[in-house]
Amino acid sequence: MDIGQWLRDLGLQSYEQAFCDNGVDLEVLRRLTADDLKEIGVSAVGHRRKILHAIGELAAASRKRQT
């Protein structure tokens, strides 16, 4: 999965460079917390919530594929 495209799909492409600069790949993405997002520069609460919700959806989709 392309993290940059994923962020663009969420309308949050402005964070693409921050994710890249901080080495966020798919493995790291799945483990991100609200505090991690703050640390890499996602300051807006709404944006953090949107990202965390989308991470949850990725996890749910992954679990569905495994069953």
N, C-alpha and C positions, 0 to 999 in steps of 0.2 A: 504494500500500500504506500502511496506517495503522501507523505504528511502535508506537504505544501498544497496539494490538490484537495486534501481533506479539509484543511483550513479554509481554502477558497470556497469549497462547497458550503461551509458554515458561514461564509461572509466575513471571515476573520483573517483574511490574507495579510493584514498588517502585522500579524505575529509570526509570519513564516520565517523571517530572518532570526528572530529571537529563538524559535524552536531549533533552527539549524545551528546557531551559535552555541547553543547549550546541549547539543548532541542528542536531541530528542528524536529517537527512532521509534518504530512500532512497539518494541519491547518496553522502552522507557515510557512511551505514551500511555500504555495500559496501566502504569503504576503512578501516574502523576496525581498529586493532591492539590487542593486549593492553595496551600502554602507554596508548593513548587511553582505553581502558575504565577503567584505574586512575585516570587523570587526572579523569575525570568522576564517579568515586566508586564504581565497581564493584570493591569491595575483595576479595571472595571469589574465590579462584582457580576454584572450581567454576562460579561464575556467569559468569566471563569465558570459560571454556572452552565452556560451554553456548552463550553468545552467539556466540562465534567459529565454533563448529560450525554453528549455525543460519545464520550469514552464508554459510558455505561451501555449505550446502544451497541457499540462495537463488541463489548464483552458478551452481551446477550446473543448477538448474531453468531459469535464464535461458538458459544455453548450449543446453540441450535444445530450448527453444522456438525458438531461432535456427536450428536445423538442420532 
